[in-house]
Amino acid sequence: MSDMKALNILITSGGTKESIDPVRYIGNRSSGKMGQALKEAALRVGHEVIFIDASAGSADELYEKVLAEFDHVDVVIMAAAVSDYTPLRVAEQKIKKSHDTLHIELQPTVDILKELGRRKTRQLLVGFCLESENLLEAARRKLREKNLDLIVANGIDTLGADTSTAVIVSEKDHILLPVMTKAELAEKIIARVAG
């Protein structure tokens, strides 16, 4: 790290929880392993890290935490799996089980990456996308739509696994990586943002 500038890097990890009632929530299968690996890789080479565990709350809560730090960091790596939808109404009491069908009306959550892309001034913004098909095409579209500098696209086999298949995409190029551990992928991402 002696010949490289230490960066202030904000890393989000894990999956948000969108409350249905005081007991239940809508979530996803994110393990948080990628975010943890990114944190360790960044610290190992001397960067300063602000780490936010998204599993501690909702998309709105994550958004507020990220915004509170955004102006003070050089890089944001949004590895958190943010729910796309949240219940329109949250029941104040635990919903009792009945033999009737339960209908839960959902509304979109805030698009944190898109908001950060709109607000960024000097920050390098890195997003992740998880796709079951057309990985590269989806990544390029999200890169443009959200004004990202880099996006890491993963296949759904990455969920909860210790290894990852990934494509790192920028406006200029893309790098298709072989299967590797999340720790190895994290090192490549950190090296790319620091380069």
PyRosetta script that sets phi, psi and omega in degrees:
from pyrosetta import init, pose_from_sequence

init()
pose = pose_from_sequence("MSDMKALNILITSGGTKESIDPVRYIGNRSSGKMGQALKEAALRVGHEVIFIDASAGSADELYEKVLAEFDHVDVVIMAAAVSDYTPLRVAEQKIKKSHDTLHIELQPTVDILKELGRRKTRQLLVGFCLESENLLEAARRKLREKNLDLIVANGIDTLGADTSTAVIVSEKDHILLPVMTKAELAEKIIARVAG")
pose.set_psi(1, -7.2)
pose.set_omega(1, -174.2)
pose.set_phi(2, -60.8)
pose.set_psi(2, -34.8)
pose.set_omega(2, -178.9)
pose.set_phi(3, -98.0)
pose.set_psi(3, 10.2)
pose.set_omega(3, -177.2)
pose.set_phi(4, -127.4)
pose.set_psi(4, 139.6)
pose.set_omega(4, -180.0)
pose.set_phi(5, -71.9)
pose.set_psi(5, 132.6)
pose.set_omega(5, 175.4)
pose.set_phi(6, -71.6)
pose.set_psi(6, 134.4)
pose.set_omega(6, -178.5)
pose.set_phi(7, -107.1)
pose.set_psi(7, 153.7)
pose.set_omega(7, 169.2)
pose.set_phi(8, -93.3)
pose.set_psi(8, 113.2)
pose.set_omega(8, -173.5)
pose.set_phi(9, -117.1)
pose.set_psi(9, 125.0)
pose.set_omega(9, 173.5)
pose.set_phi(10, -96.3)
pose.set_psi(10, 123.7)
pose.set_omega(10, -179.1)
pose.set_phi(11, -122.5)
pose.set_psi(11, 128.3)
pose.set_omega(11, 173.3)
pose.set_phi(12, -106.7)
pose.set_psi(12, 152.2)
pose.set_omega(12, -173.1)
pose.set_phi(13, -149.4)
pose.set_psi(13, 160.6)
pose.set_omega(13, 176.2)
pose.set_phi(14, 80.2)
pose.set_psi(14, -173.6)
pose.set_omega(14, -177.7)
pose.set_phi(15, -118.8)
pose.set_psi(15, 141.1)
pose.set_omega(15, 179.3)
pose.set_phi(16, -70.6)
pose.set_psi(16, 160.8)
pose.set_omega(16, 177.6)
pose.set_phi(17, -123.5)
pose.set_psi(17, 120.5)
pose.set_omega(17, -178.6)
pose.set_phi(18, -105.7)
pose.set_psi(18, 111.4)
pose.set_omega(18, -171.7)
pose.set_phi(19, -65.5)
pose.set_psi(19, 137.1)
pose.set_omega(19, 171.3)
pose.set_phi(20, -98.5)
pose.set_psi(20, -44.4)
pose.set_omega(20, 176.5)
pose.set_phi(21, -150.4)
pose.set_psi(21, -174.0)
pose.set_omega(21, -177.4)
pose.set_phi(22, -65.3)
pose.set_psi(22, -11.9)
pose.set_omega(22, -176.3)
pose.set_phi(23, -109.7)
pose.set_psi(23, -41.5)
pose.set_omega(23, -170.7)
pose.set_phi(24, -104.9)
pose.set_psi(24, 158.2)
pose.set_omega(24, 177.7)
pose.set_phi(25, -151.1)
pose.set_psi(25, 163.7)
pose.set_omega(25, 170.8)
pose.set_phi(26, -96.4)
pose.set_psi(26, 129.4)
pose.set_omega(26, -179.1)
pose.set_phi(27, -140.2)
pose.set_psi(27, -165.1)
pose.set_omega(27, 177.1)
pose.set_phi(28, -141.9)
pose.set_psi(28, 179.3)
pose.set_omega(28, -172.5)
pose.set_phi(29, -92.7)
pose.set_psi(29, 16.3)
pose.set_omega(29, 179.7)
pose.set_phi(30, -62.6)
pose.set_psi(30, 131.3)
pose.set_omega(30, -179.3)
pose.set_phi(31, -90.3)
pose.set_psi(31, -18.8)
pose.set_omega(31, -175.4)
pose.set_phi(32, 82.3)
pose.set_psi(32, 2.0)
pose.set_omega(32, -176.9)
pose.set_phi(33, -63.9)
pose.set_psi(33, -37.7)
pose.set_omega(33, -178.0)
pose.set_phi(34, -67.0)
pose.set_psi(34, -44.5)
pose.set_omega(34, 179.1)
pose.set_phi(35, -61.8)
pose.set_psi(35, -41.3)
pose.set_omega(35, 178.9)
pose.set_phi(36, -63.9)
pose.set_psi(36, -41.7)
pose.set_omega(36, 179.0)
pose.set_phi(37, -64.3)
pose.set_psi(37, -38.4)
pose.set_omega(37, 177.5)
pose.set_phi(38, -64.1)
pose.set_psi(38, -43.8)
pose.set_omega(38, 178.3)
pose.set_phi(39, -57.8)
pose.set_psi(39, -49.3)
pose.set_omega(39, -178.2)
pose.set_phi(40, -63.9)
pose.set_psi(40, -40.8)
pose.set_omega(40, -180.0)
pose.set_phi(41, -65.2)
pose.set_psi(41, -40.8)
pose.set_omega(41, -179.5)
pose.set_phi(42, -67.9)
pose.set_psi(42, -44.1)
pose.set_omega(42, 179.7)
pose.set_phi(43, -65.1)
pose.set_psi(43, -37.0)
pose.set_omega(43, -177.4)
pose.set_phi(44, -60.3)
pose.set_psi(44, -32.7)
pose.set_omega(44, -178.5)
pose.set_phi(45, -102.4)
pose.set_psi(45, 12.6)
pose.set_omega(45, 169.4)
pose.set_phi(46, 95.8)
pose.set_psi(46, 10.4)
pose.set_omega(46, 177.0)
pose.set_phi(47, -81.2)
pose.set_psi(47, 156.4)
pose.set_omega(47, 172.8)
pose.set_phi(48, -87.1)
pose.set_psi(48, 136.0)
pose.set_omega(48, -175.6)
pose.set_phi(49, -126.4)
pose.set_psi(49, 131.1)
pose.set_omega(49, 166.1)
pose.set_phi(50, -106.1)
pose.set_psi(50, 119.6)
pose.set_omega(50, -173.7)
pose.set_phi(51, -113.8)
pose.set_psi(51, 125.1)
pose.set_omega(51, 179.9)
pose.set_phi(52, -120.4)
pose.set_psi(52, 120.5)
pose.set_omega(52, 178.6)
pose.set_phi(53, -87.9)
pose.set_psi(53, 109.2)
pose.set_omega(53, -177.1)
pose.set_phi(54, -67.1)
pose.set_psi(54, -22.2)
pose.set_omega(54, -176.9)
pose.set_phi(55, -70.1)
pose.set_psi(55, -5.5)
pose.set_omega(55, 177.9)
pose.set_phi(56, -79.6)
pose.set_psi(56, -7.7)
pose.set_omega(56, -178.1)
pose.set_phi(57, -170.6)
pose.set_psi(57, -160.4)
pose.set_omega(57, -175.4)
pose.set_phi(58, -90.5)
pose.set_psi(58, 175.5)
pose.set_omega(58, 175.9)
pose.set_phi(59, -60.7)
pose.set_psi(59, -42.0)
pose.set_omega(59, 178.8)
pose.set_phi(60, -62.1)
pose.set_psi(60, -41.6)
pose.set_omega(60, 179.8)
pose.set_phi(61, -66.6)
pose.set_psi(61, -40.3)
pose.set_omega(61, 177.1)
pose.set_phi(62, -62.7)
pose.set_psi(62, -44.1)
pose.set_omega(62, 179.4)
pose.set_phi(63, -56.6)
pose.set_psi(63, -45.8)
pose.set_omega(63, -179.9)
pose.set_phi(64, -63.0)
pose.set_psi(64, -41.4)
pose.set_omega(64, 179.8)
pose.set_phi(65, -65.9)
pose.set_psi(65, -42.0)
pose.set_omega(65, 179.7)
pose.set_phi(66, -66.4)
pose.set_psi(66, -44.4)
pose.set_omega(66, 179.8)
pose.set_phi(67, -61.2)
pose.set_psi(67, -35.6)
pose.set_omega(67, -179.6)
pose.set_phi(68, -62.8)
pose.set_psi(68, -25.6)
pose.set_omega(68, -178.2)
pose.set_phi(69, -104.6)
pose.set_psi(69, -14.7)
pose.set_omega(69, -165.9)
pose.set_phi(70, -56.8)
pose.set_psi(70, -43.2)
pose.set_omega(70, -176.6)
pose.set_phi(71, -70.0)
pose.set_psi(71, -14.9)
pose.set_omega(71, -173.7)
pose.set_phi(72, -103.1)
pose.set_psi(72, 3.2)
pose.set_omega(72, -175.5)
pose.set_phi(73, -116.6)
pose.set_psi(73, 160.0)
pose.set_omega(73, 177.7)
pose.set_phi(74, -92.5)
pose.set_psi(74, -32.8)
pose.set_omega(74, -174.5)
pose.set_phi(75, -136.6)
pose.set_psi(75, 139.1)
pose.set_omega(75, 170.6)
pose.set_phi(76, -120.7)
pose.set_psi(76, 125.0)
pose.set_omega(76, 176.0)
pose.set_phi(77, -115.7)
pose.set_psi(77, 105.4)
pose.set_omega(77, -177.4)
pose.set_phi(78, -90.5)
pose.set_psi(78, 80.9)
pose.set_omega(78, 178.6)
pose.set_phi(79, -87.0)
pose.set_psi(79, -8.1)
pose.set_omega(79, 179.4)
pose.set_phi(80, -65.5)
pose.set_psi(80, 145.6)
pose.set_omega(80, 174.6)
pose.set_phi(81, -94.6)
pose.set_psi(81, 100.1)
pose.set_omega(81, -175.6)
pose.set_phi(82, -90.6)
pose.set_psi(82, 129.5)
pose.set_omega(82, 179.0)
pose.set_phi(83, -60.0)
pose.set_psi(83, 138.1)
pose.set_omega(83, 178.4)
pose.set_phi(84, -79.2)
pose.set_psi(84, -22.6)
pose.set_omega(84, -176.8)
pose.set_phi(85, -134.8)
pose.set_psi(85, 153.3)
pose.set_omega(85, 176.9)
pose.set_phi(86, -138.6)
pose.set_psi(86, 149.5)
pose.set_omega(86, 179.3)
pose.set_phi(87, -57.9)
pose.set_psi(87, 138.3)
pose.set_omega(87, 178.4)
pose.set_phi(88, -64.8)
pose.set_psi(88, -37.5)
pose.set_omega(88, 177.0)
pose.set_phi(89, -130.5)
pose.set_psi(89, 138.6)
pose.set_omega(89, 176.8)
pose.set_phi(90, -105.9)
pose.set_psi(90, 124.6)
pose.set_omega(90, -179.6)
pose.set_phi(91, -67.2)
pose.set_psi(91, 136.5)
pose.set_omega(91, 179.9)
pose.set_phi(92, -72.5)
pose.set_psi(92, -30.1)
pose.set_omega(92, 178.8)
pose.set_phi(93, -116.6)
pose.set_psi(93, 159.4)
pose.set_omega(93, 177.6)
pose.set_phi(94, -58.0)
pose.set_psi(94, 130.5)
pose.set_omega(94, 179.2)
pose.set_phi(95, -73.1)
pose.set_psi(95, 125.0)
pose.set_omega(95, -178.9)
pose.set_phi(96, -78.5)
pose.set_psi(96, 143.2)
pose.set_omega(96, 177.5)
pose.set_phi(97, -71.8)
pose.set_psi(97, 134.4)
pose.set_omega(97, 175.5)
pose.set_phi(98, -135.9)
pose.set_psi(98, 178.6)
pose.set_omega(98, 178.7)
pose.set_phi(99, -88.5)
pose.set_psi(99, -0.2)
pose.set_omega(99, 177.6)
pose.set_phi(100, -84.0)
pose.set_psi(100, 159.0)
pose.set_omega(100, 174.6)
pose.set_phi(101, -72.6)
pose.set_psi(101, 138.5)
pose.set_omega(101, 177.8)
pose.set_phi(102, -99.0)
pose.set_psi(102, 124.2)
pose.set_omega(102, 177.8)
pose.set_phi(103, -107.3)
pose.set_psi(103, 128.0)
pose.set_omega(103, 177.9)
pose.set_phi(104, -119.7)
pose.set_psi(104, 117.1)
pose.set_omega(104, 179.9)
pose.set_phi(105, -84.4)
pose.set_psi(105, 131.3)
pose.set_omega(105, -176.0)
pose.set_phi(106, -113.5)
pose.set_psi(106, 151.5)
pose.set_omega(106, 173.8)
pose.set_phi(107, -130.6)
pose.set_psi(107, 155.1)
pose.set_omega(107, -178.8)
pose.set_phi(108, -64.0)
pose.set_psi(108, 145.5)
pose.set_omega(108, 172.4)
pose.set_phi(109, -84.7)
pose.set_psi(109, 168.8)
pose.set_omega(109, 175.7)
pose.set_phi(110, -63.4)
pose.set_psi(110, 137.5)
pose.set_omega(110, 176.3)
pose.set_phi(111, -85.9)
pose.set_psi(111, 91.8)
pose.set_omega(111, -172.6)
pose.set_phi(112, -60.4)
pose.set_psi(112, -46.6)
pose.set_omega(112, -179.2)
pose.set_phi(113, -60.5)
pose.set_psi(113, -42.8)
pose.set_omega(113, -179.5)
pose.set_phi(114, -64.1)
pose.set_psi(114, -40.2)
pose.set_omega(114, 177.7)
pose.set_phi(115, -64.8)
pose.set_psi(115, -41.6)
pose.set_omega(115, 178.2)
pose.set_phi(116, -66.0)
pose.set_psi(116, -39.7)
pose.set_omega(116, 177.1)
pose.set_phi(117, -61.2)
pose.set_psi(117, -34.5)
pose.set_omega(117, 178.2)
pose.set_phi(118, -73.0)
pose.set_psi(118, -33.5)
pose.set_omega(118, -174.3)
pose.set_phi(119, -91.1)
pose.set_psi(119, -17.4)
pose.set_omega(119, -169.6)
pose.set_phi(120, -64.3)
pose.set_psi(120, 146.0)
pose.set_omega(120, 177.1)
pose.set_phi(121, -115.4)
pose.set_psi(121, -62.4)
pose.set_omega(121, -179.5)
pose.set_phi(122, -118.0)
pose.set_psi(122, -8.7)
pose.set_omega(122, -173.2)
pose.set_phi(123, -70.2)
pose.set_psi(123, 144.6)
pose.set_omega(123, 170.8)
pose.set_phi(124, -89.7)
pose.set_psi(124, 126.2)
pose.set_omega(124, -173.3)
pose.set_phi(125, -114.4)
pose.set_psi(125, 122.1)
pose.set_omega(125, -177.5)
pose.set_phi(126, -118.9)
pose.set_psi(126, 127.0)
pose.set_omega(126, 177.8)
pose.set_phi(127, -115.7)
pose.set_psi(127, 170.0)
pose.set_omega(127, 175.3)
pose.set_phi(128, -126.0)
pose.set_psi(128, 149.2)
pose.set_omega(128, 170.1)
pose.set_phi(129, -139.2)
pose.set_psi(129, 144.9)
pose.set_omega(129, -179.8)
pose.set_phi(130, -118.1)
pose.set_psi(130, 121.1)
pose.set_omega(130, -174.8)
pose.set_phi(131, -132.3)
pose.set_psi(131, 148.9)
pose.set_omega(131, 176.4)
pose.set_phi(132, -95.6)
pose.set_psi(132, -12.3)
pose.set_omega(132, 178.4)
pose.set_phi(133, -158.5)
pose.set_psi(133, 162.2)
pose.set_omega(133, 177.7)
pose.set_phi(134, 47.9)
pose.set_psi(134, 51.7)
pose.set_omega(134, -173.9)
pose.set_phi(135, -55.4)
pose.set_psi(135, -53.6)
pose.set_omega(135, -175.7)
pose.set_phi(136, -66.8)
pose.set_psi(136, -43.0)
pose.set_omega(136, 179.6)
pose.set_phi(137, -61.5)
pose.set_psi(137, -44.4)
pose.set_omega(137, 179.5)
pose.set_phi(138, -65.8)
pose.set_psi(138, -40.4)
pose.set_omega(138, 180.0)
pose.set_phi(139, -63.8)
pose.set_psi(139, -44.5)
pose.set_omega(139, 179.9)
pose.set_phi(140, -63.5)
pose.set_psi(140, -39.3)
pose.set_omega(140, 178.8)
pose.set_phi(141, -63.6)
pose.set_psi(141, -45.5)
pose.set_omega(141, -179.1)
pose.set_phi(142, -67.8)
pose.set_psi(142, -35.6)
pose.set_omega(142, 177.4)
pose.set_phi(143, -57.0)
pose.set_psi(143, -46.6)
pose.set_omega(143, -179.3)
pose.set_phi(144, -71.9)
pose.set_psi(144, -47.5)
pose.set_omega(144, -175.1)
pose.set_phi(145, -62.1)
pose.set_psi(145, -33.1)
pose.set_omega(145, -175.0)
pose.set_phi(146, -103.9)
pose.set_psi(146, 3.4)
pose.set_omega(146, 178.0)
pose.set_phi(147, 57.9)
pose.set_psi(147, 48.5)
pose.set_omega(147, -179.6)
pose.set_phi(148, -90.8)
pose.set_psi(148, 158.9)
pose.set_omega(148, 173.5)
pose.set_phi(149, -91.7)
pose.set_psi(149, -34.4)
pose.set_omega(149, 176.7)
pose.set_phi(150, -144.2)
pose.set_psi(150, 150.2)
pose.set_omega(150, 170.1)
pose.set_phi(151, -137.4)
pose.set_psi(151, 138.1)
pose.set_omega(151, 178.1)
pose.set_phi(152, -105.7)
pose.set_psi(152, 116.4)
pose.set_omega(152, -177.5)
pose.set_phi(153, -102.8)
pose.set_psi(153, 127.8)
pose.set_omega(153, 180.0)
pose.set_phi(154, -119.4)
pose.set_psi(154, 152.2)
pose.set_omega(154, 169.7)
pose.set_phi(155, -81.5)
pose.set_psi(155, 162.5)
pose.set_omega(155, -175.9)
pose.set_phi(156, -67.9)
pose.set_psi(156, -15.5)
pose.set_omega(156, 176.8)
pose.set_phi(157, -66.8)
pose.set_psi(157, -11.1)
pose.set_omega(157, -179.7)
pose.set_phi(158, -74.4)
pose.set_psi(158, -26.7)
pose.set_omega(158, -175.2)
pose.set_phi(159, -55.8)
pose.set_psi(159, 118.7)
pose.set_omega(159, 176.7)
pose.set_phi(160, 74.7)
pose.set_psi(160, -5.9)
pose.set_omega(160, -176.8)
pose.set_phi(161, -84.9)
pose.set_psi(161, 164.5)
pose.set_omega(161, 176.1)
pose.set_phi(162, -90.4)
pose.set_psi(162, -12.6)
pose.set_omega(162, 178.4)
pose.set_phi(163, -114.7)
pose.set_psi(163, 167.6)
pose.set_omega(163, -176.8)
pose.set_phi(164, -146.3)
pose.set_psi(164, 144.6)
pose.set_omega(164, 165.6)
pose.set_phi(165, -109.1)
pose.set_psi(165, 129.7)
pose.set_omega(165, -172.4)
pose.set_phi(166, -147.1)
pose.set_psi(166, 155.8)
pose.set_omega(166, 170.0)
pose.set_phi(167, -124.8)
pose.set_psi(167, 126.6)
pose.set_omega(167, 174.6)
pose.set_phi(168, -97.1)
pose.set_psi(168, 120.7)
pose.set_omega(168, -172.4)
pose.set_phi(169, -119.0)
pose.set_psi(169, 132.9)
pose.set_omega(169, 170.7)
pose.set_phi(170, -124.6)
pose.set_psi(170, 178.9)
pose.set_omega(170, 178.6)
pose.set_phi(171, -64.2)
pose.set_psi(171, -31.2)
pose.set_omega(171, -174.6)
pose.set_phi(172, -90.7)
pose.set_psi(172, -32.0)
pose.set_omega(172, -173.2)
pose.set_phi(173, -154.9)
pose.set_psi(173, 179.0)
pose.set_omega(173, 170.4)
pose.set_phi(174, -145.4)
pose.set_psi(174, 147.3)
pose.set_omega(174, -179.6)
pose.set_phi(175, -121.4)
pose.set_psi(175, 114.9)
pose.set_omega(175, 177.0)
pose.set_phi(176, -87.6)
pose.set_psi(176, 116.6)
pose.set_omega(176, -174.9)
pose.set_phi(177, -98.3)
pose.set_psi(177, 148.5)
pose.set_omega(177, 174.9)
pose.set_phi(178, -73.6)
pose.set_psi(178, 170.9)
pose.set_omega(178, 175.7)
pose.set_phi(179, -59.2)
pose.set_psi(179, 129.6)
pose.set_omega(179, 179.5)
pose.set_phi(180, -149.7)
pose.set_psi(180, 167.6)
pose.set_omega(180, 177.6)
pose.set_phi(181, -70.2)
pose.set_psi(181, 159.0)
pose.set_omega(181, 177.6)
pose.set_phi(182, -64.7)
pose.set_psi(182, -30.7)
pose.set_omega(182, 176.4)
pose.set_phi(183, -64.2)
pose.set_psi(183, -41.8)
pose.set_omega(183, 178.6)
pose.set_phi(184, -67.1)
pose.set_psi(184, -41.6)
pose.set_omega(184, 178.1)
pose.set_phi(185, -63.3)
pose.set_psi(185, -41.8)
pose.set_omega(185, 178.8)
pose.set_phi(186, -58.5)
pose.set_psi(186, -42.4)
pose.set_omega(186, 178.8)
pose.set_phi(187, -61.3)
pose.set_psi(187, -40.6)
pose.set_omega(187, 179.5)
pose.set_phi(188, -66.8)
pose.set_psi(188, -39.7)
pose.set_omega(188, 179.3)
pose.set_phi(189, -66.1)
pose.set_psi(189, -45.2)
pose.set_omega(189, 180.0)
pose.set_phi(190, -63.7)
pose.set_psi(190, -41.5)
pose.set_omega(190, 177.7)
pose.set_phi(191, -62.3)
pose.set_psi(191, -38.5)
pose.set_omega(191, -179.3)
pose.set_phi(192, -67.2)
pose.set_psi(192, -44.0)
pose.set_omega(192, -178.4)
pose.set_phi(193, -71.3)
pose.set_psi(193, -27.7)
pose.set_omega(193, -179.6)
pose.set_phi(194, -83.7)
pose.set_psi(194, -16.3)
pose.set_omega(194, -176.7)
pose.set_phi(195, -76.5)
pose.dump_pdb("model.pdb")
